[in-house]
Amino acid sequence: MINTISFAKAPLLHENPEKTEESGGAKTVVLIAEGLTGMRTHAAQMIKRTFPENCKILEASNGNDCVRLALEQVPDLIIMDISMPLTNGIKAAQKIWERYPSMKILFWSQYHREVYVRDLSRILPDDAIHGYILKSESEEKFAYAINCILQHNNPYIDPVVRNIKSRLSKKDESLSEIEYETLQDICLGLTDKAIARRRHVTVRGVQNRVSILEAKLLKGQNIAARENCSGLEVYNTRSRAIFEAFKRGLIDLDMLAEMDREMRSWMSAELEN
C-alpha cells in the first residue's frame, strides 16, 4: 500500500497570509482546475478522503479562472486538466509559471497525446515540480502522485507519458520543432506561400519542409499506394500526413483551435501592414 501524507505537514512553497486557520495552523491550499463539474467533484472527494487533515480546496471550471485564482491565492498545488474552456491547461500553466516558476502543478488528463507532452516540455520552467497522471488511474495512484510532488518535491510522470518523452528524444522518430511548426501550418490549411511569409522562409524552403514532414509521417505509404494500384496515386500526401498526425496524437482539436486563434492574429497583423 502507498503511504498517505498529512497535508498539515506538507511544506509550503509560497507565502500567503490567507493560508492560516483561526487556530494559527498552516493550511494547504489545492486548486482543482477542471471543465467538468462531476470530475471536479470527484477530484475533491479523492483529496478529502485521502488527505482529510487541514486542506482547503479551490475550484476553477476554465483556464481563465484557474489563472486568476492561482495568482490571487497562490495554492500549494494545482491539479490541472489540459482540455479546458477558454484557456487550455498548458496555456494556463504557462501564464502561472511566468509569475510563479516554482508552482507545483499535477496535470490530470484523460489523454497522453504527444502534442500535450511536446507543448508541456516547451514551457516547463527549470524550478517547477510537476506531474502528469491519467484520469483512468486509481485513487491510490492519484494519492501517490500528489505525495511525490507536494511532500517530496519529486515529479510524477505516468509511464506512458515517459515513453512519449523518450521517443521525442530520439531524432529519427520524432518531429523537430521546425517540422512540428510546418505540421501546424498545413493542418490550418495554409498555402506554401502563406507559410513562407509567416515563417520567413522561401516557398522552396517550405516545400522542402513539407516533403521531409510527409516522409516522416507517412513512411513510404504514398509509394506503396502507387505500386499497388498500377500507378494510381490513392493519397493526397498532405491530407494523409494530417490524418497520421491526428492518429499519432501530434495534433489535438483543442490545440488546433488555439493554433487557429494564433494564426488569425498573425493574419490580422499582416493585413494592417
N, C-alpha and C positions, 0 to 999 in steps of 0.2 A: 504493500500500500504506500501511496505517496503521502508524506507528512504534510499536514496543513500548517499554515502560519497564522499568527495573530496580527491583524492589521495594526493593532496598538503598538507593536514593536517594529513595524516597518520603518526604515529610515526615510525622512522627508528630504527631498532634494531642493525644494523651493520654499521660500519663506512666504507665508500668507497668514495674517493675523486672524482670519476667519476660520482657520482650521483648529480651533480650540473649543472644547466643550465648557460648559459653565463650571465644571469641576476643575478645569485647567489642564486636563489631559489632552494629549495630541490626538487629533482625529485625522485619519487618512481619507483623502477625497479621491473617488474614482468617477471618471466621466465616461458614460456609455454613449457612443455616437452610432446610431443605427436607424435606418429609414423606416423599418417595420416595427410597429408598436409591440406586436407579440414577441419579436426577437429581443427588443429592449427589455421587456418584462422577464423573459427567460434568462437573459444575462444577469439582470439584477437579482433574480431569485437564486441563481447559482452562486453569485458572490455572497449573498446573505447567508446561504446555507453553509458554504464552505468557510467563510471568514465572518462570523457573526459579531466579532468584537469591534466596536468603536470605528465604524466605517460610514462615511457619508457618500451617497450615490447621487450623481447628477446625470441628466439625460438630455440628449440632443437628437432631433429627428432628421436633421440635414447637416450638410457640411458647413454652411454659414453659421448656424447656431453653435456647432461644435467649436469653430474657431473663436467665436465671441466668448463662449463660456470658458474655454481653455485659457484665453488671455486674461479674463476677469478673475477666475477662480484659481488658476494655476494648480490643477489637480496633480496628485502624485502619480496617477496612472490614467491613461486614456485607452479604452477598449474601442477600437475603431473599425467599422465596416468600411470596405473600399467603395462599394457601389451605393452612393447616397444621392439624394436630390440636391439640386442647386450647385453644390461643390462636392466632387468625389473625395474619398478618404485620402488619397495620395496628395491631391492639391491642398486639402485642409491641413494635412500633416506638414507639408512644405511651409505653409504660412505660419503654423505654430512653431516649427523648428527655427524659422527665421528669427523669432523673438526669444524662444527658449530652446536652444540647441541640445540641451540635455534632458528634455521632456521624454518621459517613458511612454511609449505607445505600443500596444499589442494590437496588431491588425487581425481582425476576426472576420474571415471571409468564407463565403460558400465555395469560392473558386481558388485555383492555384495557377492562373493563367500567366504565361510568360510575360505578357505586357505589364502585368502588375509587378512582377519581380524586377523587370528591367527598369520601369519608371521609379520604383522604390529605391533601387540601388543608386539611381542617379541623384536623388535628393537627400539621401541619408547622411546626416552630419556625423563627424568623427566621434562626438561625445554622446550620441544618442544610444541608449539601451532600448532595443526594440524587440518585437516578436511577431510571428506570423503563425496563426493557428486556424485550422478549418472548422467551420461550424458543425461539421459532422462528428467531430471528436467528442470523447466522453467528458463528463463533468470532472472526473479525476484528472484528465489530461489538461483541461482548462485551468484547474487549480494549480497544477504543476507549472504551466506556462507563466501564470501570474507570480508564483513563488520564485521562479528563476529571475524574472525581470525586476519585481518590486523588492524582494527580500535579499536576493543575492547579486543583483546588478549584472546578471548574465543574460544574453539574448536567448530566446527560444524560437527556433525555426523548424517548421514542420518538415519531416524527412522528404516529402515530395518536392517542397519548395527548395530544399537544399540541393536536390538533384538538378533542378532547373538552374540554380545558381552555378552549379558545377559545369553544366553544359554551356552556359553563357561564357564561361572562362576559356572554353575551347574554341579557338578562332575558326577552325574548319567546320564547326557545327552551328555556330551562332552567327547572327547578323551583326555587322559592325554598326556603329552609330549612324554613319552615312547611309548604309543600306536600309536601316530601320527608318530613317528620315524619308528616304525615297519611297519605301513601302507606304508610309503615312500619306504621302502626296498622291500616289496613284490610287489609294483607297478613297481619297477625297475627289477623285475624278479629274485632277489637274492634267492639262496637256503638257507635253515636253517643254514647250515654250514658256508656259506659266511656271513650271518647276524651275526652269533655268533662271527666270527672273527672280523668283522667290529665294532661291538658294545661291544666287550669284555665281552660277557656272554657265558654261556654254550648252547649247542644245545637244551637241555631240557628247558632252560630258554626262548629261542626263541620260542619254540613250545607252551609254556605257554602263552607268549605274543600274539602270533598269535591267539590262542584259545580265549583269552579274547577280542581281537580286533574283531574277527568274531562274537562273541556273541553280542557285542555292535552294530555292523553294520547290522547284519542280523536279530537279534531279533527273533530267532526261525524259520526263513524261511526254513532252511535246515531240521529241524524236521518236519515241516508241509508238506514239499515235500515228505518225506519218508512215512508219514501217508496217504497221499492222493494218492500215486502211488503204493500201495501194496509193500512197501519195496524198490522200485526203487529210488536210490539217483539221483535226477534230476540235482542238482547243484554241481559243484566243488566249495566248500565253499570259497577257497582263491580267485578264479576268481570272484565269486559273490560279495565278500567283496569289491573288487576293483571297480566293477560296481556300488555298492551302494555309494562308496566314491566319484566317479565322479558325480553321480546323486545329491548327497548332497552338492557338491561344496567343498569337502575336498581336492580334487586334481584338478589341472588345467594343461592344456597342456604346457603352458609357464613355469609354476613352475616345471613340470615334466622334461622338457628339462634342467632346471637349476640343478635339483637333479641328473640327469644323468651325467652332467659335473662334479659335486662334487664326484659322485660315481666312475667315470673313473679316476679322480685324485687320489682317495684312492687306486684304483686297481694298478695304475702306481707305487705308493709308495710301495705297498705290493710286487710287482714284483722285485723292486730294493733290497728288504731286503732278 
